């Protein structure tokens, strides 16, 4: 796949849909900042740039970006997103509202950072009808090129639609030498792809959700660079790090042209979202999104391993309601709203599970996608990424609680819901945690 040909294109796909890629430029070079004035100037007539960063990313690249733009006659207004009491900034409704209040008159926005800064800028730029670009500081997540934003709203991890950036800039030296836990988080986010694709097929077969094989296979050619040689991620080999970043960028593009997170987010992501939400309840710190997703991918792969052994499904009743006591007064109502929207689809899934041909179609399709939990764990472990609950500073009890409640938080069915319908959950949760996520 040629990334340059894909950018700023519209094409008819074999899935029957017309896909549009609105991202116009991806510049991965040591002189990427020098390209900022010309590229931003090609997007808008005005010369007013809103630069959004946190203090760390401003020191790393933001100051240089501002100075370069100002030297070429741009007026740069800087907003530094403050850290929270627990550390780095967060992407939630409170921070979003604060950022909107700071928004000055501008012609284009430039996010300097990774996950949180990119999402906050994307979200506010969309609401203020402002085009935006991003100067990436780490290969840590697939949101750079995605139209989606994944904020916490009223305590619930949510997915909202915005617009992707017009351009992504990155310096190889900065990406390669970023704090290793950020790169390892990027690996955790990328390694979810086999499971998220299987979950997408699950929704296609049981819930008639559209499926695009082109988008599902978009990063396949890049997987060997990091999956077959994970030690190259650990040792920061430039080719492996670039392949990882490209996989993250392609993954975001796939989400953008499909219009949902389906190509890159399935049941494995729910573990991370649930741990984040639990933190908002009790204040216990959570880890980086991608590091948590890596563990969720191991867990989901282990569920698939059990599902593939089932010849004839035996149905169990899905939970009729959420665990309101677990979520507390602060979150229960919003979580219940998500779960209630999913319940009609769970009924349809249960009905279709009684058809042997439908079941076999799903198993055959999913088996072609999913890697074993052993392969996924070995890749993460060899790369030096998180692969046990202790790695993300989470107790076994807390991890189990997240596993047993993560099916409640999103309206889109996933492998986690199927495991409940088939009776694999909750009974197998302890076994999977002990076998795959303890050491």
C-alpha positions as CSV (number, residue, x, y, z in Angstrom):
1,X,0.0,0.0,0.0
2,X,1.3,3.4,-1.0
3,X,0.6,6.0,1.7
4,X,1.3,8.9,-0.5
5,X,-1.3,7.8,-3.1
6,X,-3.8,7.2,-0.4
7,X,-3.6,10.7,1.1
8,X,-6.1,13.3,-0.1
9,X,-7.9,10.7,-2.2
10,X,-11.4,9.5,-2.8
11,X,-11.9,6.0,-4.2
12,X,-14.5,3.3,-4.8
13,X,-13.9,0.2,-2.7
14,X,-14.7,-3.4,-3.2
15,X,-16.8,-3.2,-0.1
16,X,-19.3,-1.2,-2.1
17,X,-18.6,2.2,-0.5
18,X,-16.8,5.3,-1.6
19,X,-13.9,6.1,0.8
20,X,-12.4,9.6,1.3
21,X,-9.1,10.2,3.0
22,X,-9.0,13.9,4.0
23,X,-5.5,13.9,5.4
24,X,-3.3,15.6,2.8
25,X,0.2,15.4,4.2
26,X,2.3,13.1,6.4
27,X,5.8,14.3,6.8
28,X,8.2,12.0,8.7
29,X,11.6,13.6,8.4
30,X,14.2,15.5,10.5
31,X,13.2,18.7,8.8
32,X,9.5,18.3,9.4
33,X,9.2,21.5,11.4
34,X,10.8,23.5,8.6
35,X,7.8,22.3,6.4
36,X,5.2,23.8,8.8
37,X,4.9,27.3,7.4
38,X,4.5,26.2,3.8
39,X,2.1,23.3,4.5
40,X,-0.1,25.2,7.0
41,X,0.0,28.2,4.6
42,X,-1.3,25.9,1.8
43,X,-4.4,25.1,3.9
44,X,-5.6,28.5,4.9
45,X,-5.2,32.1,3.8
46,X,-4.8,33.5,7.3
47,X,-1.7,33.5,9.4
48,X,-3.0,32.9,12.9
49,X,-2.0,29.6,14.4
50,X,-3.3,28.2,17.6
51,X,-0.6,25.9,19.1
52,X,-1.8,23.5,21.8
53,X,0.7,21.5,23.9
54,X,1.5,20.4,27.4
55,X,4.6,21.8,29.0
56,X,6.7,18.7,28.2
57,X,5.7,18.6,24.5
58,X,6.1,22.3,24.2
59,X,9.7,22.0,25.4
60,X,10.4,19.0,23.1
61,X,9.0,20.5,19.9
62,X,6.5,23.2,20.5
63,X,8.9,26.0,21.1
64,X,10.8,25.2,17.9
65,X,7.5,25.0,16.0
66,X,6.4,28.3,17.3
67,X,9.7,30.1,16.5
68,X,9.8,28.6,13.0
69,X,6.2,29.7,12.2
70,X,6.8,33.2,13.7
71,X,10.0,33.6,11.6
72,X,7.8,33.1,8.5
73,X,5.3,35.7,9.5
74,X,2.7,33.6,11.3
75,X,1.1,34.8,14.6
76,X,1.2,32.0,17.1
77,X,-1.1,31.8,20.1
78,X,0.1,29.2,22.6
79,X,-2.1,27.2,25.0
80,X,-0.4,24.9,27.5
81,X,-2.8,22.3,28.8
82,X,-2.1,21.9,32.5
83,X,-1.4,18.6,34.3
84,X,-3.9,17.0,36.6
85,X,-3.2,16.2,40.2
86,X,-2.4,12.7,39.2
87,X,0.0,13.7,36.5
88,X,-0.4,14.4,32.8
89,X,-3.4,16.1,31.2
90,X,-6.5,14.1,30.5
91,X,-9.1,14.3,27.7
92,X,-12.4,14.8,29.4
93,X,-15.3,17.2,29.3
94,X,-13.8,19.4,32.0
95,X,-10.5,20.0,30.2
96,X,-12.4,20.3,26.9
97,X,-14.6,23.1,28.3
98,X,-11.5,24.8,29.7
99,X,-9.8,24.6,26.4
100,X,-12.8,26.0,24.5
101,X,-12.8,29.0,26.9
102,X,-9.2,29.8,25.9
103,X,-9.8,29.5,22.2
104,X,-8.7,32.7,20.5
105,X,-9.6,33.8,16.9
106,X,-7.4,31.6,14.7
107,X,-7.2,30.2,11.2
108,X,-5.7,26.8,11.9
109,X,-4.7,24.8,15.0
110,X,-1.5,22.8,15.6
111,X,-1.5,20.1,18.3
112,X,2.0,19.3,19.6
113,X,2.0,16.0,21.5
114,X,0.4,12.6,21.3
115,X,-2.9,11.1,22.6
116,X,-4.5,13.6,25.0
117,X,-3.2,16.7,23.3
118,X,-4.1,15.5,19.8
119,X,-7.6,14.5,21.0
120,X,-8.3,17.7,22.9
121,X,-7.1,19.8,19.9
122,X,-9.1,17.7,17.4
123,X,-12.3,18.0,19.5
124,X,-12.1,21.7,20.2
125,X,-11.0,22.5,16.6
126,X,-14.0,20.6,15.3
127,X,-16.4,22.4,17.6
128,X,-14.9,25.8,16.6
129,X,-14.9,24.9,12.9
130,X,-11.2,25.2,12.7
131,X,-8.9,23.0,10.6
132,X,-6.1,21.4,12.5
133,X,-2.7,19.6,12.1
134,X,-0.6,17.7,14.5
135,X,3.1,17.5,15.3
136,X,3.6,14.1,16.8
137,X,5.9,13.4,19.7
138,X,5.6,9.6,20.1
139,X,4.4,6.5,18.4
140,X,2.0,5.9,21.2
141,X,-1.6,5.5,19.7
142,X,-3.6,5.4,16.5
143,X,-5.5,8.6,17.0
144,X,-3.3,10.9,15.0
145,X,-5.1,10.2,11.7
146,X,-8.5,9.3,13.1
147,X,-11.6,11.4,13.0
148,X,-12.6,9.9,16.3
149,X,-12.0,11.4,19.7
150,X,-12.1,9.1,22.8
151,X,-12.9,11.4,25.8
152,X,-14.4,10.8,29.2
153,X,-17.7,12.5,29.3
154,X,-19.6,12.5,32.6
155,X,-17.2,9.9,33.8
156,X,-17.9,7.5,30.9
157,X,-15.3,6.7,28.2
158,X,-17.1,7.8,25.0
159,X,-16.4,7.9,21.3
160,X,-17.4,11.0,19.4
161,X,-16.9,12.0,15.8
162,X,-14.8,15.0,14.8
163,X,-12.4,15.6,11.9
164,X,-9.0,14.2,11.3
165,X,-6.0,16.5,10.8
166,X,-5.1,17.9,7.5
167,X,-1.4,17.0,8.1
168,X,0.8,15.0,10.5
169,X,4.4,16.0,11.1
170,X,7.0,13.9,12.9
171,X,10.7,13.8,13.4
172,X,12.3,10.3,13.4
173,X,14.8,11.3,16.1
174,X,12.0,12.4,18.4
175,X,9.7,9.4,17.7
176,X,12.6,6.9,18.1
177,X,13.9,8.4,21.3
178,X,10.5,9.1,23.0
179,X,10.1,7.6,26.4
180,X,10.0,3.9,25.8
181,X,6.8,3.3,27.7
182,X,5.1,5.5,25.1
183,X,6.4,3.4,22.2
184,X,5.5,0.2,24.1
185,X,2.0,1.6,24.5
186,X,1.8,2.2,20.7
187,X,2.7,-1.5,20.3
188,X,-0.1,-2.5,22.7
189,X,-2.6,-0.4,20.7
190,X,-1.4,-1.8,17.4
191,X,-1.3,-5.4,18.5
192,X,-5.0,-5.3,19.2
193,X,-5.7,-5.3,15.4
194,X,-6.2,-9.1,14.9
195,X,-8.8,-9.1,17.8
196,X,-10.5,-5.9,16.7
197,X,-10.9,-7.2,13.2
198,X,-12.4,-10.5,14.5
199,X,-14.8,-8.4,16.6
200,X,-15.7,-6.4,13.5
201,X,-16.5,-9.6,11.6
202,X,-18.6,-10.7,14.6
203,X,-20.7,-7.5,14.3
204,X,-20.9,-8.0,10.5
205,X,-22.1,-11.5,10.7
206,X,-24.5,-11.2,13.7
207,X,-25.5,-7.5,13.6
208,X,-25.3,-6.7,9.9
209,X,-22.6,-4.0,10.5
210,X,-20.8,-3.2,7.2
211,X,-17.3,-4.7,6.9
212,X,-14.5,-3.5,4.6
213,X,-11.7,-6.0,3.9
214,X,-9.5,-3.3,2.4
215,X,-9.5,-1.4,5.7
216,X,-9.2,-4.5,7.8
217,X,-6.0,-5.4,5.9
218,X,-4.5,-2.0,5.7
219,X,-1.6,-2.6,8.1
220,X,-1.0,-6.3,7.3
221,X,2.2,-5.6,5.4
222,X,3.6,-3.7,8.3
223,X,2.9,-6.3,11.0
224,X,6.1,-8.4,10.4
225,X,8.3,-5.5,11.3
226,X,7.2,-5.5,14.9
227,X,5.3,-8.8,15.4
228,X,8.0,-11.1,14.0
229,X,10.9,-9.1,15.6
230,X,9.6,-7.4,18.7
231,X,13.1,-7.1,20.1
232,X,13.6,-4.4,17.4
233,X,11.0,-2.3,19.2
234,X,12.8,-2.7,22.5
235,X,16.2,-1.7,21.0
236,X,14.6,1.2,19.1
237,X,15.7,0.1,15.6
238,X,14.6,2.9,13.3
239,X,12.9,0.6,10.7
240,X,10.8,-1.1,13.4
241,X,9.8,2.2,15.1
242,X,8.9,3.7,11.7
243,X,6.8,0.6,10.8
244,X,5.0,0.9,14.2
245,X,4.2,4.6,13.6
246,X,3.0,3.9,10.1
247,X,0.8,1.0,11.4
248,X,-0.7,3.5,13.9
249,X,-1.2,6.1,11.1
250,X,-2.8,3.5,8.8
251,X,-5.0,2.3,11.6
252,X,-6.3,5.8,12.2
253,X,-6.9,6.3,8.5
254,X,-8.9,3.1,8.4
255,X,-11.1,4.4,11.2
256,X,-11.5,7.7,9.4
257,X,-12.7,6.3,6.1
258,X,-15.0,3.8,7.7
259,X,-16.5,6.3,10.1
260,X,-16.2,4.2,13.2
261,X,-13.5,2.7,15.5
262,X,-14.4,-0.8,14.3
263,X,-11.1,-1.4,12.3
264,X,-9.0,-0.8,15.4
265,X,-11.1,-1.2,18.5
266,X,-13.0,-4.2,19.9
267,X,-13.5,-5.9,23.2
268,X,-9.8,-5.6,24.0
269,X,-10.1,-1.8,24.3
270,X,-12.9,-2.1,26.8
271,X,-10.5,-3.2,29.5
272,X,-8.5,0.0,29.2
273,X,-11.6,2.2,29.1
274,X,-13.0,0.4,32.2
275,X,-9.7,0.8,34.2
276,X,-9.8,4.5,33.3
277,X,-13.4,4.9,34.5
278,X,-12.6,3.1,37.7
279,X,-9.9,5.6,38.3
280,X,-12.4,8.4,38.1
281,X,-14.4,6.7,40.8
282,X,-11.7,5.9,43.4
283,X,-8.7,8.1,42.3
284,X,-6.4,5.1,41.8
285,X,-4.1,5.9,38.9
286,X,-4.5,4.0,35.6
287,X,-1.7,3.3,33.1
288,X,-1.3,4.4,29.5
289,X,-4.1,3.4,27.2
290,X,-2.0,1.3,24.9
291,X,-0.3,-0.6,27.7
292,X,-3.7,-1.5,29.1
293,X,-5.0,-2.4,25.6
294,X,-2.1,-4.9,25.2
295,X,-3.4,-6.8,28.3
296,X,-6.9,-6.6,27.0
297,X,-5.8,-8.1,23.7
298,X,-4.2,-11.1,25.5
299,X,-7.4,-11.6,27.5
300,X,-9.6,-11.3,24.4
301,X,-7.4,-13.7,22.5
302,X,-7.7,-16.2,25.3
303,X,-11.5,-15.9,25.1
304,X,-11.4,-16.5,21.4
305,X,-9.2,-19.6,22.0
306,X,-12.0,-21.0,24.1
307,X,-14.7,-20.0,21.7
308,X,-13.0,-21.8,18.8
309,X,-13.4,-25.0,20.7
310,X,-17.2,-24.8,20.8
311,X,-18.9,-26.8,18.1
312,X,-22.5,-26.1,19.1
313,X,-23.2,-23.0,21.2
314,X,-25.1,-23.4,24.4
315,X,-26.8,-20.1,25.3
316,X,-26.8,-18.4,28.7
317,X,-28.7,-15.3,29.6
318,X,-26.8,-12.0,29.2
319,X,-26.8,-9.9,32.4
320,X,-30.1,-8.0,32.5
321,X,-28.6,-4.9,34.0
322,X,-25.4,-3.3,35.0
323,X,-23.8,-3.5,38.4
324,X,-25.0,-0.1,39.6
325,X,-23.3,-0.4,43.0
326,X,-19.9,-0.9,41.3
327,X,-20.3,2.2,39.1
328,X,-21.8,4.3,41.9
329,X,-24.1,7.3,41.7
330,X,-21.6,9.2,39.6
331,X,-21.5,6.8,36.6
332,X,-24.3,4.2,36.9
333,X,-26.9,6.1,34.9
334,X,-24.7,6.8,32.0
335,X,-23.3,3.3,31.9
336,X,-26.8,1.9,32.1
337,X,-27.8,4.0,29.1
338,X,-25.0,2.5,27.0
339,X,-25.8,-1.1,28.1
340,X,-29.5,-0.6,27.5
341,X,-28.8,0.4,23.9
342,X,-26.9,-2.8,23.4
343,X,-29.5,-5.2,24.8
344,X,-31.6,-5.5,21.6
345,X,-28.5,-6.5,19.7
346,X,-27.6,-9.1,22.3
347,X,-31.0,-10.6,21.8
348,X,-30.5,-10.8,18.0
349,X,-27.1,-12.3,18.5
350,X,-28.5,-15.0,20.8
351,X,-31.2,-15.8,18.2
352,X,-28.6,-16.1,15.4
353,X,-26.3,-18.3,17.5
354,X,-28.9,-21.1,17.2
355,X,-28.1,-21.3,13.5
356,X,-25.2,-23.8,12.9
357,X,-24.2,-22.3,9.6
358,X,-24.0,-18.8,11.0
359,X,-21.9,-20.0,13.9
360,X,-19.5,-21.9,11.7
361,X,-19.2,-18.9,9.3
362,X,-18.2,-16.7,12.2
363,X,-15.7,-19.2,13.7
364,X,-14.0,-19.7,10.4
365,X,-13.8,-16.0,9.7
366,X,-12.5,-15.1,13.2
367,X,-10.0,-17.9,13.3
368,X,-8.3,-16.5,10.2
369,X,-7.7,-13.2,12.1
370,X,-7.0,-13.9,15.7
371,X,-3.5,-14.7,16.9
372,X,-3.1,-16.9,20.0
373,X,-2.7,-15.4,23.4
374,X,0.8,-16.9,23.5
375,X,1.8,-15.1,20.3
376,X,0.5,-11.8,21.6
377,X,2.0,-12.1,25.1
378,X,5.4,-13.2,23.7
379,X,5.5,-10.2,21.3
380,X,4.7,-7.8,24.1
381,X,7.1,-9.4,26.6
382,X,10.0,-9.6,24.1
383,X,9.4,-6.0,23.1
384,X,9.6,-4.9,26.8
385,X,5.9,-3.9,26.8
386,X,3.3,-4.4,29.5
387,X,2.0,-8.0,29.6
388,X,0.9,-8.6,33.2
389,X,-1.5,-6.7,35.5
390,X,1.5,-6.0,37.7
391,X,3.2,-4.2,34.8
392,X,0.4,-1.6,34.7
393,X,0.5,-1.4,38.6
394,X,-2.9,-3.0,38.9
395,X,-3.8,-5.5,41.6
396,X,-5.3,-8.8,40.6
397,X,-8.5,-8.0,42.3
398,X,-8.8,-4.7,40.5
399,X,-8.0,-6.3,37.2
400,X,-10.7,-8.9,37.7
401,X,-13.2,-6.3,38.6
402,X,-12.5,-4.5,35.3
403,X,-12.8,-7.8,33.4
404,X,-16.2,-8.5,34.9
405,X,-17.7,-5.1,34.3
406,X,-16.2,-4.0,30.9
407,X,-19.0,-5.5,28.9
408,X,-21.3,-2.8,30.4
409,X,-19.7,0.4,29.2
410,X,-20.3,0.4,25.4
411,X,-23.4,0.0,23.2
412,X,-21.5,-1.9,20.5
413,X,-21.3,-5.7,21.1
414,X,-17.9,-7.3,21.2
415,X,-16.3,-10.7,22.0
416,X,-16.7,-9.9,25.6
417,X,-20.5,-10.0,25.2
418,X,-20.3,-13.2,23.2
419,X,-18.3,-14.8,26.0
420,X,-21.1,-13.9,28.5
421,X,-23.8,-15.3,26.2
422,X,-21.8,-18.5,25.8
423,X,-21.2,-18.9,29.5
424,X,-17.4,-18.5,29.2
425,X,-17.7,-15.4,31.4
426,X,-17.7,-14.9,34.2
427,X,-16.5,-18.5,35.0
428,X,-13.2,-18.4,33.0
429,X,-12.1,-15.0,34.1
430,X,-9.9,-16.2,36.9
431,X,-8.3,-19.0,34.9
432,X,-7.4,-16.6,32.0
433,X,-5.9,-14.1,34.4
434,X,-3.9,-16.7,36.2
435,X,-2.7,-18.4,33.0
436,X,-1.9,-15.4,30.9
437,X,-1.7,-12.2,32.8
438,X,-0.1,-13.0,36.1
439,X,3.5,-13.6,35.1
